Amino acid sequence: MIDKKSNGSLDLAQLRTFLAVYRAGSLTAAARLVGLTQPTVTTQLRALEDHMGRQLFERLPRGVTPTPAADDLAARLAAPMDALEAITGGALDEAAPEPPVLLGGPAEFLAAVVVPSLGPLLDKGVRLRVTTGLSEDLLAGLRTGRYDLVVSTIRPRGRALTSEPLADEDFVLVATPDWTDKIDHDLLTRDGPAALADIPLISYADDLPILRRYWRHVFDTRLVAEPALVIPDLRAVKAAALAGLGATVLPRYLCTTEIANGSLRLLLDPEDAPINTGFLAQRSGAHPLPHVTLVRDHLLQVARSC
């Protein structure tokens, strides 16, 4: 239940401005989205906070951060406001352009697959604001309306979000030719872990999550090792492997070019490689704006052509 200092209905324009600030993360960006001046946005927010008797945002040196009250309001407001915008065709403010599509996803997939494909969308006048991060955090933001679409490495649970499979990524064990030439490939085929014992391992995290999964799936054994190098970015992991610092496991999409030109080689090419399915998620019950639908359809088309 919304706390209010006085009786009366909430102002629709104030709610629309609130949601724009919540999604944009700054008063300046929100003002552009709703076609208002920044002072007007500030005035509307203060009036809404006064009406509700709750602080909605904490002001930062750059932008704003939502309070728990704002998270709660946005979670209930996002779908109805999006539906209203869709029904009115933007008539709530005909002078304002369609807002940017707010897309979230893992940095590596967005950089390697999504961003290079965005030209046709930009040609159609679509504007995007892309955020990278962990799937759990991005899905939480999607539920509260902070994003329109999220590429997730995990399937969302619950009724608040819908999702559909986007792409399957298979994982490959790679190293430079200098390392692969030193390996006893007969021993590797017969007993993989023993053949790789002297190769430094490059990992995304200290607990070797991708490497452990590969060892369990392909070698049917538990990987017990300390990584030589840990870098929390798969693009940097690839760069380290290319520099000859050791072996690693990467999603194939991230190193297709390097495998093709021979700068990285597959240490193994099993028939049954580890696979992870990525999902494209959006809020349930929302009536997405036309540009959100354009981006969604484009991402599905791009992923299926990879």
Secondary structure, 3 states (H helix, E strand, C coil): CCCCCCCCCCCHHHHHHHHHHHHHCCHHHHHHHHCCCHHHHHHHHHHHHHHHCCCCEEECCCCEEECHHHHHHHHHHHHHHHHHHHHHCCHHHCCCCCCCEEEEECHHHHHHHHHHHCHHHHHCCCCEEEEECCHHHHHHHHHCCCCCEEEECCCCCCCCEEEEEEEEEEEEEEECHHHHCCCCHHHHHHCHHHHCCCCCEEECCCCCHHHHHHHHHHHCCCCCCCCCEECCCHHHHHHHHHCCCCEEEEEHHHHHHHHHHCCCEECCCCCCCCEEEEEEEEECCCCCCHHHHHHHHHHHHHHHHC
